[in-house]
Amino acid sequence: MRNPADPITTKGTTFDMSAASANTPEIKLQVNGLAKLYGQTTALDHVDLEVRTGELLTLLGPSGSGKTTLLQLICGLQEPTSGTVIIDGKDQTHAPVNKRDIGVVFQNYALFPHMTVAENVGFALKMRRLPKAEIDAKVANALETVGLAHAASRSPSQLSGGQQQRVALARCLVYDPAIILMDEPLGALDAKLREAMQIEIKRIHRETGATIIFVTHDQQEALALSDRICLMNDGKIAQLGTPRQMYDEPQNLFVADFIGISSIIRGTVKAGALETAIGTLPIAGEVPADGAKGAIVVRPEVITLGEGFCEGRVRETVYGGSELRVIIDAGKQEIIARAPAQAGDVAVGSMVRFGWAPDTARFLADKG
């Protein structure tokens, strides 16, 4: 019997039903049947989504998947073709941007160069005509939260990219909006600084309890940051779930291919196994009827090298510091495995046996 909290799939779209449990968290944002058409082009296709109070939900997907369109509809930069946007129980579908109580952090920071850090952070409060003493206190608290209390009197040009990004975040935190939207905010940072900022964002989210919707095309960033991930494709939700659910339990081949690295081995079911180009492979769990087509999805970390039920030739090894990524040609099938960086018996051009425990792989049937 299905657990009521388990995700379900209907018409190809997966929804996380854990909010339907007895301990249902408060819903901060609800979009119902949200759609956006540009002429005959569907940018967003009747999406339903709930964002819980205090969670960090990531909108993830490739270019053209609909994630940016959804973000723009939520914050009011676009008008939907149909559907509703509910924030804190109020219909905000047609409310102007400045009436939605939403803070936005963009990739380009959008700081005023002629203002100090403190003045940038306090600008929204000044526009709201709050007393100066209250503004000063709120600005000091916001800068303390993002670790920039020492930089209050500096100009943006005196800050690093990561520091400027934290100022932009403090500018949102200072007036305590209902939702903070972060539109690919780390895209302009180098890899090491981006990783440091991911840790900072997680800390700030944990300490403030803010509701954050984070947009990115970087699946590693989504896995690192999120309470839940909403993976989008072709204007629809492909799957919604925790990072672990998305990685360990992909519900279709698009998710399996987009999240993490996988070897996707296609074939036809026969006598309880999958007939493939590299041999007959075991299927764990419920087995479809003979003739069904699908694929076994295998993650690199579960593949054992040196023994197993398959064989191939090592085409390439990629050094990654603590490990090697091993790319194997097994006939016309590419297999990606991992080995310790010190492994001395994995040479390009050598033949190698490999395999995996059946219950560590996932069978996904073709749609239709």
C-alpha positions, 0 to 999 in steps of 0.5 A, spaced: 500 500 500 502 506 498 504 511 503 500 517 503 506 521 503 510 518 497 510 522 491 505 520 486 505 521 478 499 523 474 499 524 466 507 524 467 507 529 472 510 528 479 507 531 485 510 530 492 504 528 497 508 529 503 504 536 505 498 531 505 500 528 511 497 529 518 503 534 520 502 538 514 506 545 514 503 551 513 503 553 505 507 560 503 506 560 496 501 556 492 500 556 484 494 553 481 494 551 473 499 556 472 500 557 464 503 562 460 503 562 452 507 566 447 503 566 441 503 558 439 508 557 444 507 554 451 512 557 456 509 554 462 503 548 462 498 549 467 503 548 473 501 546 480 506 547 486 506 549 493 512 552 497 512 551 504 513 556 509 521 556 511 523 551 506 528 553 500 525 550 494 529 550 488 527 551 481 531 546 476 531 545 469 535 546 462 534 552 458 527 553 456 524 548 461 519 554 464 523 555 471 524 563 469 517 564 466 515 561 473 519 565 477 517 571 473 509 569 474 510 569 481 513 575 482 509 579 478 514 581 472 509 577 467 502 576 467 499 569 466 495 566 461 491 562 466 492 560 473 492 563 480 498 565 484 496 565 492 501 568 497 499 567 504 492 565 503 491 571 498 490 571 491 496 575 488 495 573 481 494 580 478 497 584 484 503 589 481 510 587 483 511 592 489 505 589 492 507 582 493 511 582 499 517 578 495 524 580 495 528 578 489 536 577 488 539 577 481 545 574 478 548 581 477 546 584 484 543 591 482 547 595 487 547 602 487 554 604 486 553 611 489 551 608 496 555 605 501 553 598 503 549 600 509 545 605 505 544 599 499 541 595 505 537 600 508 534 603 501 527 599 501 526 601 508 527 608 507 522 608 501 517 605 506 519 612 511 521 608 517 524 612 523 532 612 522 533 609 528 529 603 526 532 603 519 539 603 522 537 597 527 534 593 522 540 594 517 545 592 522 542 586 524 541 584 516 549 585 515 550 581 521 546 575 519 550 575 512 557 576 515 558 583 513 557 588 519 564 590 518 563 593 511 557 597 512 561 604 510 564 601 504 562 602 497 560 596 493 566 597 488 570 595 494 567 588 495 568 582 492 563 578 488 561 574 493 560 580 498 556 583 493 552 577 493 551 577 500 549 585 500 544 583 495 541 578 500 541 582 506 537 588 502 532 582 501 532 580 509 532 587 512 524 588 510 522 580 512 519 579 505 514 573 505 518 570 500 525 571 497 526 569 490 534 568 488 534 568 480 541 564 478 544 568 484 551 565 483 552 564 476 557 569 475 562 567 481 568 562 480 567 555 482 570 556 489 567 562 491 560 559 488 561 553 493 563 558 499 556 562 497 552 555 497 554 554 504 553 561 506 546 561 503 544 554 507 547 558 514 543 564 513 536 560 511 537 556 517 538 561 522 533 566 519 527 561 517 526 565 510 522 562 505 526 562 499 525 560 492 532 559 488 532 558 481 538 554 477 540 550 471 546 547 476 544 540 478 549 540 483 548 546 486 540 544 487 542 538 490 547 542 495 542 547 497 535 545 497 530 542 502 526 540 495 527 540 488 522 542 483 525 539 476 522 542 470 522 540 463 518 543 457 514 547 461 512 542 466 514 539 473 518 533 471 519 531 479 518 534 485 522 531 491 528 532 496 535 532 493 535 524 496 529 522 492 531 526 486 538 522 486 536 515 488 528 515 486 528 518 479 521 517 476 523 518 469 529 517 464 529 525 464 530 526 471 535 520 471 539 523 466 539 530 468 540 529 476 547 526 477 551 522 472 548 515 470 549 509 465 542 509 462 542 502 459 536 501 454 532 494 453 526 489 452 523 485 458 524 478 457 523 472 462 524 477 468 530 481 466 532 486 461 535 484 454 540 489 452 546 490 448 551 488 453 547 482 455 541 480 460 541 484 466 537 483 472 531 487 474 530 489 482 523 490 484 516 489 480 518 486 473 513 489 467 510 484 462 515 481 457 516 485 451 515 492 455 521 497 453 525 501 458 532 502 461 536 500 467 539 506 471 546 505 474 549 510 478 557 510 478 558 509 485 554 502 485 558 499 479 564 494 481 570 494 477 574 487 476 568 483 477 561 482 475 556 480 469 559 485 464 565 486 460 568 492 456 574 496 454 576 502 458 576 508 453 578 514 458 579 515 465 578 522 468 582 524 474 578 528 480 583 528 486 580 523 490 577 518 485 577 516 477 571 517 473 572 511 468 568 511 462 567 504 459 565 502 452 561 495 452 559 494 445 555 500 443 553 502 450 557 507 455 558 505 462 561 510 467 564 508 473 568 510 479 574 508 482 579 510 487 584 515 485 590 510 487 587 504 482 593 502 478 589 497 474 585 501 470 588 503 464 586 506 458 585 500 453 584 495 458 579 490 458 575 490 465 569 486 468 564 490 471 557 489 475 552 492 480 548 489 485 541 489 482 537 493 488 542 498 487 540 500 480 533 502 478 528 500 472 524 505 468 519 503 463 518 507 457 512 512 457 506 510 453 
